[in-house]
Amino acid sequence: MKEKYSLYEYELFDKDGKWDYKIYCDRDYLNECRDIESDEWFESEEECRFACIGHIGLLENGEG
């Protein structure tokens, strides 16, 4: 299920007990943005969500 943080929607995925995320970019707000998938696996849903929100923070600061 998609969740929202700031201008971004994201989704967490459980794949055999490991977690990853996907950040969806809204092209109405952002220029030349593409959807971003996690490049690492996380042990828990909470850890995954925390990493995803941190990644969104970097994107908003032009660092991600």
Z-matrix of the N, CA and C atoms (Angstrom, degrees):
N
C 1 1.442
C 2 1.537 1 108.82
N 3 1.323 2 116.63 1 132.68
C 4 1.456 3 121.04 2 179.45
C 5 1.522 4 110.79 3 -70.96
N 6 1.326 5 114.62 4 141.84
C 7 1.450 6 122.52 5 174.71
C 8 1.525 7 107.07 6 -122.08
N 9 1.319 8 116.75 7 168.04
C 10 1.461 9 119.95 8 -177.71
C 11 1.522 10 109.53 9 -127.90
N 12 1.334 11 114.26 10 137.97
C 13 1.457 12 121.49 11 171.63
C 14 1.523 13 106.98 12 -139.18
N 15 1.312 14 117.44 13 120.13
C 16 1.454 15 123.49 14 -177.16
C 17 1.530 16 109.12 15 57.56
N 18 1.336 17 118.37 16 -127.54
C 19 1.464 18 121.00 17 -179.29
C 20 1.521 19 112.88 18 -88.47
N 21 1.305 20 117.57 19 0.76
C 22 1.457 21 121.68 20 -171.75
C 23 1.526 22 112.58 21 -110.32
N 24 1.315 23 115.24 22 142.74
C 25 1.460 24 121.05 23 167.25
C 26 1.520 25 107.01 24 -101.61
N 27 1.327 26 115.60 25 147.14
C 28 1.460 27 120.07 26 178.91
C 29 1.517 28 109.10 27 -144.28
N 30 1.315 29 114.43 28 164.93
C 31 1.453 30 120.53 29 179.70
C 32 1.521 31 108.60 30 -141.94
N 33 1.329 32 115.83 31 138.75
C 34 1.454 33 122.21 32 177.29
C 35 1.522 34 108.76 33 -103.18
N 36 1.322 35 116.31 34 143.05
C 37 1.456 36 121.49 35 -177.99
C 38 1.518 37 110.64 36 -127.70
N 39 1.322 38 115.85 37 132.69
C 40 1.463 39 122.74 38 174.21
C 41 1.516 40 107.69 39 -98.63
N 42 1.322 41 116.02 40 116.67
C 43 1.460 42 121.58 41 179.64
C 44 1.521 43 108.21 42 -121.21
N 45 1.317 44 115.17 43 95.04
C 46 1.469 45 121.39 44 178.99
C 47 1.525 46 113.16 45 56.34
N 48 1.319 47 116.06 46 43.73
C 49 1.457 48 120.75 47 176.06
C 50 1.518 49 115.07 48 87.49
N 51 1.304 50 117.65 49 -3.87
C 52 1.466 51 122.20 50 174.73
C 53 1.524 52 107.57 51 -111.16
N 54 1.314 53 116.51 52 148.25
C 55 1.458 54 121.41 53 -174.61
C 56 1.511 55 111.73 54 -116.10
N 57 1.319 56 116.48 55 143.18
C 58 1.453 57 122.43 56 169.72
C 59 1.521 58 108.46 57 -142.87
N 60 1.327 59 116.64 58 174.82
C 61 1.462 60 120.60 59 -175.94
C 62 1.518 61 111.19 60 -136.61
N 63 1.324 62 113.44 61 164.04
C 64 1.459 63 121.74 62 173.23
C 65 1.519 64 107.03 63 -135.67
N 66 1.337 65 116.13 64 130.84
C 67 1.459 66 122.50 65 177.16
C 68 1.518 67 107.51 66 -103.91
N 69 1.317 68 115.54 67 127.26
C 70 1.458 69 121.06 68 179.43
C 71 1.518 70 108.62 69 -98.69
N 72 1.301 71 117.08 70 128.18
C 73 1.468 72 121.60 71 -179.44
C 74 1.515 73 109.65 72 -96.97
N 75 1.309 74 115.67 73 131.88
C 76 1.460 75 121.90 74 177.77
C 77 1.521 76 108.23 75 -90.75
N 78 1.293 77 116.09 76 110.17
C 79 1.452 78 121.01 77 -175.09
C 80 1.529 79 113.04 78 -68.22
N 81 1.329 80 118.69 79 -12.72
C 82 1.458 81 120.49 80 175.57
C 83 1.528 82 111.02 81 -71.13
N 84 1.343 83 116.68 82 -28.49
C 85 1.457 84 121.07 83 -178.20
C 86 1.520 85 113.17 84 -100.24
N 87 1.333 86 116.95 85 -28.51
C 88 1.450 87 120.81 86 -170.36
C 89 1.521 88 111.26 87 -121.42
N 90 1.293 89 116.43 88 144.11
C 91 1.457 90 120.92 89 178.94
C 92 1.527 91 110.90 90 -89.91
N 93 1.315 92 116.49 91 134.06
C 94 1.453 93 123.42 92 173.48
C 95 1.524 94 113.11 93 49.94
N 96 1.278 95 118.17 94 40.33
C 97 1.459 96 121.61 95 179.67
C 98 1.521 97 109.62 96 -97.44
N 99 1.302 98 116.68 97 139.33
C 100 1.454 99 120.82 98 175.61
C 101 1.525 100 108.55 99 -118.33
N 102 1.319 101 115.81 100 157.36
C 103 1.463 102 119.70 101 177.34
C 104 1.525 103 108.99 102 -59.77
N 105 1.321 104 116.11 103 144.60
C 106 1.463 105 121.87 104 -174.90
C 107 1.519 106 108.98 105 -121.70
N 108 1.321 107 116.21 106 129.76
C 109 1.454 108 121.34 107 175.45
C 110 1.522 109 109.40 108 -106.15
N 111 1.313 110 115.67 109 146.93
C 112 1.451 111 121.51 110 177.54
C 113 1.525 112 109.61 111 -59.07
N 114 1.319 113 116.12 112 143.02
C 115 1.458 114 119.66 113 176.77
C 116 1.527 115 111.63 114 -103.97
N 117 1.326 116 116.02 115 14.42
C 118 1.453 117 120.40 116 176.13
C 119 1.525 118 110.37 117 -146.04
N 120 1.316 119 116.77 118 166.81
C 121 1.456 120 123.76 119 179.96
C 122 1.520 121 109.17 120 -106.94
N 123 1.328 122 115.94 121 149.89
C 124 1.454 123 121.40 122 -178.89
C 125 1.522 124 109.71 123 -123.07
N 126 1.320 125 115.48 124 151.61
C 127 1.467 126 121.90 125 -175.65
C 128 1.526 127 113.05 126 -77.92
N 129 1.341 128 117.18 127 -25.84
C 130 1.466 129 119.38 128 -177.00
C 131 1.529 130 110.23 129 -139.69
N 132 1.306 131 114.98 130 161.02
C 133 1.457 132 121.42 131 177.44
C 134 1.533 133 110.69 132 -62.59
N 135 1.331 134 116.63 133 -40.88
C 136 1.459 135 120.86 134 -178.70
C 137 1.529 136 111.24 135 -64.23
N 138 1.331 137 116.44 136 -43.31
C 139 1.457 138 121.18 137 178.56
C 140 1.532 139 110.31 138 -62.97
N 141 1.310 140 116.58 139 -40.05
C 142 1.449 141 122.37 140 179.31
C 143 1.531 142 110.84 141 -64.80
N 144 1.322 143 117.09 142 -45.87
C 145 1.468 144 121.51 143 179.54
C 146 1.530 145 110.80 144 -62.26
N 147 1.325 146 116.58 145 -42.75
C 148 1.457 147 121.26 146 179.36
C 149 1.533 148 110.40 147 -61.38
N 150 1.328 149 117.45 148 -43.83
C 151 1.465 150 121.78 149 178.95
C 152 1.526 151 110.86 150 -65.41
N 153 1.314 152 116.83 151 -40.05
C 154 1.457 153 121.45 152 179.92
C 155 1.524 154 110.89 153 -63.79
N 156 1.306 155 117.38 154 -46.58
C 157 1.461 156 121.08 155 179.30
C 158 1.532 157 110.39 156 -65.06
N 159 1.314 158 117.49 157 -36.32
C 160 1.461 159 120.64 158 174.40
C 161 1.517 160 111.78 159 -62.97
N 162 1.331 161 116.74 160 -40.34
C 163 1.462 162 122.07 161 178.03
C 164 1.530 163 110.12 162 -64.07
N 165 1.327 164 116.84 163 -41.16
C 166 1.459 165 120.68 164 176.91
C 167 1.532 166 110.01 165 -61.56
N 168 1.327 167 117.67 166 -41.34
C 169 1.456 168 120.92 167 177.12
C 170 1.520 169 111.46 168 -58.68
N 171 1.324 170 117.35 169 -41.58
C 172 1.466 171 120.84 170 176.82
C 173 1.522 172 111.12 171 -63.83
N 174 1.317 173 116.58 172 -42.15
C 175 1.462 174 120.15 173 178.74
C 176 1.531 175 111.11 174 -60.18
N 177 1.312 176 115.89 175 -42.19
C 178 1.465 177 120.21 176 -179.19
C 179 1.530 178 112.40 177 -66.52
N 180 1.330 179 116.14 178 -24.55
C 181 1.461 180 120.24 179 178.23
C 182 1.531 181 111.81 180 -95.42
N 183 1.334 182 116.46 181 7.87
C 184 1.452 183 120.98 182 178.49
C 185 1.509 184 114.46 183 75.44
N 186 1.330 185 116.71 184 18.39
C 187 1.467 186 120.91 185 -176.09
C 188 1.520 187 113.25 186 -106.08
N 189 1.305 188 118.51 187 -11.38
C 190 1.456 189 120.05 188 -172.60
C 191 1.470 190 112.54 189 -102.79
